[in-house]
Amino acid sequence: MELERGKVAVVTGAAGGIGLALAERFARSGLHVVLADVDEAALARATETISSMGVEALGVPTDVSSEQAVQALAAATLERFGAAHIVCNNAGVATMADPWTGPLSSWEWVIGVNLWGVIHGVRAFLPILVGQGEGHIVNTASIAGLLPGLTPAYDATKHAVVALTEDLYTSLAMTGLPIGVSVLCPGWVRTGIMDAGRNWPAHLGEAPPDAFGAEIMGNHVRRAIDEGLTPGSVADLVADSITGLRFWVFPHPDFVEVAERRWATIAEGQNPALLTDVPGLPPAEQLLTEVAALLEVPPAD
Ligand SMILES: NC(=O)c1ccc[n+]([C@@H]2O[C@H](COP(=O)([O-])OP(=O)(O)OC[C@H]3O[C@@H](n4cnc5c(N)ncnc54)[C@H](O)[C@@H]3O)[C@@H](O)[C@H]2O)c1
């Protein structure tokens, strides 16, 4: 689909990071933008930024984990613009809480935003796109959707987003409906995702503490993210994928190579190994040494 002046883009998680960069990219092509986010103050600032770019911007406070809120977002979009052409289900969060012995609420939060948020977004907007006979859906997964190994709840939701988006693509292709579908699978991008806990929802009670030793990996990931791609370059790639009708959006080819190597070991029936050679992270042996130092035990062979 062409990014034409006057068309309408909807972006969730649009108050910062990749979402704001997507909103800016669409605005630069003259599209009107509906920005949805749970952080109302940041959303107001982002909406102002997009308005100042000479297009119409509508900010809709939205918690994407709520079906009702996402349906209200679709209704607000139609009420203001009468159409939605590009829908980016992008909002996402990550946690360093202990997945196995910590509170279940960390799973509920991550699944609510990263998975239910995407499901609600597709279900709310797909009928609108189909009714119009044109449109494009972009779901933000992650390279973690093809490569588990760091954080279980996040990895699980991102695998699910890749799978459901691929199924969405094939079912639309089977019916011949002219709706484009893409899945965004970045590696490290310079955003505020490591501080996602700022949006911990009150209804889930107290935010769980980080897992024991989480700071070891957390510090490496923080540094990798700080040195990652700019959100703007990722947004440019998404825009190209929409106009080029490309399903897979891979901003980091080096991560795809790691995923390929993992698949080769799966095909050979090998048991999972520690993630090695992850771009931006130290080698697995160094991480093991750091963990061993924390536990004051000799490193494993
Ligand atoms: N930054 C990376 O390295 C990276 C890598 C791969 C995938 N991603 C994915 O990119 C997407 C965007 O994240 P980001 O990196 O820009 O992080 P970010 O924290 O900068 O932006 C996420 C946005 O989502 C909003 N948000 C959080 N909970 C929400 C909710 N319940 N409802 C609506 N909005 C909510 C936040 O307020 C924020 O504006 C996420 O899906 C993330 O998993 C990021």
PDBQT file of the ligand as one rigid body, heavy atoms in Angstrom, charges set to zero:
ROOT
HETATM    1  N1  LIG A 401      13.683  -1.566  21.963  1.00  0.00    +0.000 N 
HETATM    2  C1  LIG A 401      14.028  -2.750  21.531  1.00  0.00    +0.000 C 
HETATM    3  O1  LIG A 401      15.219  -3.123  21.552  1.00  0.00    +0.000 OA
HETATM    4  C2  LIG A 401      12.976  -3.676  20.979  1.00  0.00    +0.000 A 
HETATM    5  C3  LIG A 401      13.398  -4.850  20.344  1.00  0.00    +0.000 A 
HETATM    6  C4  LIG A 401      12.444  -5.711  19.812  1.00  0.00    +0.000 A 
HETATM    7  C5  LIG A 401      11.102  -5.416  19.919  1.00  0.00    +0.000 A 
HETATM    8  N2  LIG A 401      10.709  -4.272  20.559  1.00  0.00    +0.000 N 
HETATM    9  C6  LIG A 401       9.280  -4.018  20.647  1.00  0.00    +0.000 C 
HETATM   10  O2  LIG A 401       8.989  -2.722  20.167  1.00  0.00    +0.000 OA
HETATM   11  C7  LIG A 401       7.728  -2.299  20.708  1.00  0.00    +0.000 C 
HETATM   12  C8  LIG A 401       7.846  -0.862  21.176  1.00  0.00    +0.000 C 
HETATM   13  O3  LIG A 401       8.707  -0.817  22.295  1.00  0.00    +0.000 OA
HETATM   14  P1  LIG A 401       9.879   0.264  22.459  1.00  0.00    +0.000 P 
HETATM   15  O4  LIG A 401      11.149  -0.457  22.390  1.00  0.00    +0.000 OA
HETATM   16  O5  LIG A 401       9.613   1.416  21.582  1.00  0.00    +0.000 OA
HETATM   17  O6  LIG A 401       9.678   0.639  24.016  1.00  0.00    +0.000 OA
HETATM   18  P2  LIG A 401       9.192   1.986  24.710  1.00  0.00    +0.000 P 
HETATM   19  O7  LIG A 401       9.047   1.632  26.150  1.00  0.00    +0.000 OA
HETATM   20  O8  LIG A 401      10.083   3.116  24.355  1.00  0.00    +0.000 OA
HETATM   21  O9  LIG A 401       7.768   2.248  24.049  1.00  0.00    +0.000 OA
HETATM   22  C9  LIG A 401       6.646   1.438  24.368  1.00  0.00    +0.000 C 
HETATM   23  C10 LIG A 401       5.409   2.323  24.426  1.00  0.00    +0.000 C 
HETATM   24  O10 LIG A 401       4.296   1.475  24.758  1.00  0.00    +0.000 OA
HETATM   25  C11 LIG A 401       3.523   2.147  25.751  1.00  0.00    +0.000 C 
HETATM   26  N3  LIG A 401       2.742   1.168  26.523  1.00  0.00    +0.000 N 
HETATM   27  C12 LIG A 401       3.157   0.383  27.550  1.00  0.00    +0.000 A 
HETATM   28  N4  LIG A 401       2.131  -0.332  28.023  1.00  0.00    +0.000 NA
HETATM   29  C13 LIG A 401       1.047  -0.011  27.277  1.00  0.00    +0.000 A 
HETATM   30  C14 LIG A 401      -0.314  -0.414  27.308  1.00  0.00    +0.000 A 
HETATM   31  N5  LIG A 401      -0.779  -1.297  28.212  1.00  0.00    +0.000 N 
HETATM   32  N6  LIG A 401      -1.169   0.117  26.385  1.00  0.00    +0.000 NA
HETATM   33  C15 LIG A 401      -0.717   1.050  25.486  1.00  0.00    +0.000 A 
HETATM   34  N7  LIG A 401       0.545   1.483  25.443  1.00  0.00    +0.000 NA
HETATM   35  C16 LIG A 401       1.415   0.965  26.334  1.00  0.00    +0.000 A 
HETATM   36  C17 LIG A 401       4.541   2.913  26.586  1.00  0.00    +0.000 C 
HETATM   37  O11 LIG A 401       3.949   3.975  27.328  1.00  0.00    +0.000 OA
HETATM   38  C18 LIG A 401       5.504   3.386  25.515  1.00  0.00    +0.000 C 
HETATM   39  O12 LIG A 401       5.126   4.651  24.988  1.00  0.00    +0.000 OA
HETATM   40  C19 LIG A 401       7.389  -3.297  21.817  1.00  0.00    +0.000 C 
HETATM   41  O13 LIG A 401       6.408  -4.197  21.347  1.00  0.00    +0.000 OA
HETATM   42  C20 LIG A 401       8.702  -4.008  22.057  1.00  0.00    +0.000 C 
HETATM   43  O14 LIG A 401       8.519  -5.299  22.574  1.00  0.00    +0.000 OA
HETATM   44  C21 LIG A 401      11.607  -3.399  21.080  1.00  0.00    +0.000 A 
ENDROOT
TORSDOF 0
